[in-house]
Amino acid sequence: MRWKDKGIINKTKFSMYYSGSSNRSGLYGTGFIISKNLKNFVIGFKPVSDRICCIRLRGKFCLFNNLTFISAYAPTEDADDDVKDDFYDSLGKTLNEVSSHDSVIVLGDFNAKIGKEEYVRNIAGKFSLHETTSPNGHRLCQFAEETCLKIKSTSFERKNIHKGTWKIPGSSVSNQIDHVLISARWASSVMSVRSCRGERMKMIQRNTRSSQESYKSKRIAATKLCRKKKKKIIVLSNQD
């Protein structure tokens, strides 16, 4: 979303929250697209810069913590070290301002290749598309370690076509430079991360809808079971 300034655009089926540059450079920009089903769960949106913004969602059914998503667009490998330092300083400050009770997910284009070296596996897993970690990858791993985050985009075994996030123009070579990070204490809650291509998104949307309906049915069944057990406990108490 490389748009000017910051704001919210409401459409019939979704809303766009964006954070861009104050001029019309069109170089950077971050944001979120929220479906109409989730719109009422949005607690707040904070545009930090044209490289960082965050959105907070209320935990559904009061069974989960509130969720804070941070969208990030890191400088490329060719950028000056000062620019990279400023970006990660700003990202760290944004992360520190998040409520300690929230589940935090940081995602976006980090322009970082994560390798399969032994020393990064504790943070990023062992299923990266790349063998060697790039300089930006080292920065990302260091940031994740310092802020108690886990890189989940390289933690699941997938086909290579489901790992690449950016294809080099005029080439068939793909790089995995976009990543998903989550608070270490919630890392086990992430069941899968993969890249999706083209029409595959439509199938995922249908599967997501089916999963939501299945979850709702299970939640209702669990609620009824809890109520039933509670009634039994009351009866036994009366007998005493």
JODADA-V39443 format. One record per residue. N is the residue number from 0. PSI is psi in whole degrees, -180 to 180 (none if undefined). NEAR is the number of other C-alpha atoms within 8 Angstrom. Layout:
n = [N & N]
psi = [PSI & PSI]
near = [NEAR & NEAR]
This chain:
n = [0 & 1 & 2 & 3 & 4 & 5 & 6 & 7 & 8 & 9 & 10 & 11 & 12 & 13 & 14 & 15 & 16 & 17 & 18 & 19 & 20 & 21 & 22 & 23 & 24 & 25 & 26 & 27 & 28 & 29 & 30 & 31 & 32 & 33 & 34 & 35 & 36 & 37 & 38 & 39 & 40 & 41 & 42 & 43 & 44 & 45 & 46 & 47 & 48 & 49 & 50 & 51 & 52 & 53 & 54 & 55 & 56 & 57 & 58 & 59 & 60 & 61 & 62 & 63 & 64 & 65 & 66 & 67 & 68 & 69 & 70 & 71 & 72 & 73 & 74 & 75 & 76 & 77 & 78 & 79 & 80 & 81 & 82 & 83 & 84 & 85 & 86 & 87 & 88 & 89 & 90 & 91 & 92 & 93 & 94 & 95 & 96 & 97 & 98 & 99 & 100 & 101 & 102 & 103 & 104 & 105 & 106 & 107 & 108 & 109 & 110 & 111 & 112 & 113 & 114 & 115 & 116 & 117 & 118 & 119 & 120 & 121 & 122 & 123 & 124 & 125 & 126 & 127 & 128 & 129 & 130 & 131 & 132 & 133 & 134 & 135 & 136 & 137 & 138 & 139 & 140 & 141 & 142 & 143 & 144 & 145 & 146 & 147 & 148 & 149 & 150 & 151 & 152 & 153 & 154 & 155 & 156 & 157 & 158 & 159 & 160 & 161 & 162 & 163 & 164 & 165 & 166 & 167 & 168 & 169 & 170 & 171 & 172 & 173 & 174 & 175 & 176 & 177 & 178 & 179 & 180 & 181 & 182 & 183 & 184 & 185 & 186 & 187 & 188 & 189 & 190 & 191 & 192 & 193 & 194 & 195 & 196 & 197 & 198 & 199 & 200 & 201 & 202 & 203 & 204 & 205 & 206 & 207 & 208 & 209 & 210 & 211 & 212 & 213 & 214 & 215 & 216 & 217 & 218 & 219 & 220 & 221 & 222 & 223 & 224 & 225 & 226 & 227 & 228 & 229 & 230 & 231 & 232 & 233 & 234 & 235 & 236 & 237 & 238 & 239]
psi = [81 & 63 & 163 & 143 & -151 & 158 & -171 & 132 & 120 & 126 & 178 & -45 & -8 & 170 & 142 & 124 & 122 & 155 & 110 & -169 & 158 & -15 & -179 & 44 & -35 & 19 & -41 & 169 & 145 & 166 & -176 & 148 & 117 & 127 & 160 & -27 & -25 & -7 & -41 & -11 & -6 & 120 & -39 & 157 & 132 & 107 & 114 & -48 & -173 & 1 & -13 & 137 & 162 & 153 & 143 & 131 & 141 & 138 & 130 & 139 & 15 & 19 & -16 & 160 & 160 & 152 & 132 & 120 & 132 & 120 & 130 & 147 & 99 & 157 & 156 & 174 & -31 & -11 & 156 & 151 & -34 & -38 & -41 & -41 & -43 & -39 & -49 & -29 & -44 & -40 & -42 & -40 & -41 & -41 & -39 & -24 & -7 & 143 & 138 & -14 & -10 & 151 & 126 & 130 & 121 & 126 & 153 & -167 & 105 & 0 & 41 & 128 & 125 & 129 & -166 & 21 & 153 & -37 & -12 & -6 & -33 & -24 & -37 & 1 & -168 & 17 & 37 & 159 & -23 & 155 & -34 & 138 & 132 & 167 & -43 & -33 & -39 & -40 & -43 & -43 & -41 & -42 & -43 & -41 & -40 & -27 & 12 & 49 & 157 & 138 & 109 & -14 & -16 & 22 & 0 & 139 & 119 & 163 & 152 & -32 & -16 & 12 & -38 & 139 & -12 & 129 & 132 & 125 & 133 & 15 & 163 & 4 & 130 & 149 & 149 & 90 & -7 & 139 & 161 & 125 & 150 & 155 & 136 & -37 & -17 & 8 & -36 & -12 & -20 & 115 & -24 & 144 & 131 & 158 & 142 & 145 & 131 & -125 & -13 & -30 & -36 & -41 & -38 & -38 & -40 & -42 & -38 & -41 & -42 & -40 & -39 & -41 & -40 & -41 & -42 & -41 & -43 & -37 & -42 & -43 & -41 & -39 & -44 & -40 & -42 & -42 & -39 & -43 & -38 & -39 & -40 & -40 & -40 & -40 & -44 & -36 & -39 & -35 & -30 & none]
near = [9 & 10 & 12 & 12 & 9 & 11 & 7 & 8 & 7 & 7 & 7 & 6 & 6 & 11 & 14 & 12 & 13 & 15 & 20 & 16 & 16 & 6 & 6 & 7 & 7 & 9 & 5 & 12 & 17 & 16 & 12 & 9 & 8 & 10 & 9 & 10 & 5 & 8 & 10 & 6 & 9 & 11 & 8 & 7 & 10 & 7 & 11 & 10 & 10 & 12 & 15 & 15 & 17 & 13 & 13 & 12 & 11 & 10 & 11 & 7 & 5 & 6 & 6 & 7 & 10 & 11 & 12 & 13 & 11 & 12 & 14 & 14 & 13 & 10 & 11 & 8 & 8 & 5 & 8 & 6 & 6 & 6 & 9 & 11 & 8 & 8 & 11 & 9 & 8 & 8 & 10 & 9 & 8 & 9 & 7 & 7 & 6 & 9 & 6 & 4 & 6 & 10 & 11 & 11 & 12 & 11 & 12 & 10 & 11 & 14 & 13 & 15 & 13 & 17 & 14 & 14 & 10 & 5 & 5 & 11 & 10 & 6 & 11 & 14 & 14 & 11 & 10 & 14 & 12 & 11 & 9 & 9 & 14 & 10 & 8 & 13 & 13 & 10 & 8 & 10 & 12 & 8 & 9 & 13 & 10 & 7 & 7 & 8 & 12 & 13 & 15 & 15 & 12 & 14 & 11 & 11 & 6 & 8 & 6 & 7 & 6 & 9 & 12 & 13 & 10 & 8 & 10 & 9 & 4 & 4 & 6 & 6 & 6 & 9 & 12 & 15 & 13 & 11 & 13 & 12 & 13 & 14 & 12 & 8 & 5 & 9 & 10 & 6 & 5 & 8 & 5 & 5 & 9 & 8 & 9 & 7 & 6 & 5 & 6 & 8 & 9 & 7 & 8 & 8 & 8 & 8 & 8 & 8 & 8 & 8 & 8 & 8 & 8 & 8 & 8 & 8 & 8 & 8 & 8 & 8 & 8 & 8 & 8 & 8 & 8 & 8 & 8 & 8 & 8 & 8 & 8 & 8 & 8 & 8 & 8 & 8 & 7 & 6 & 5 & 4]
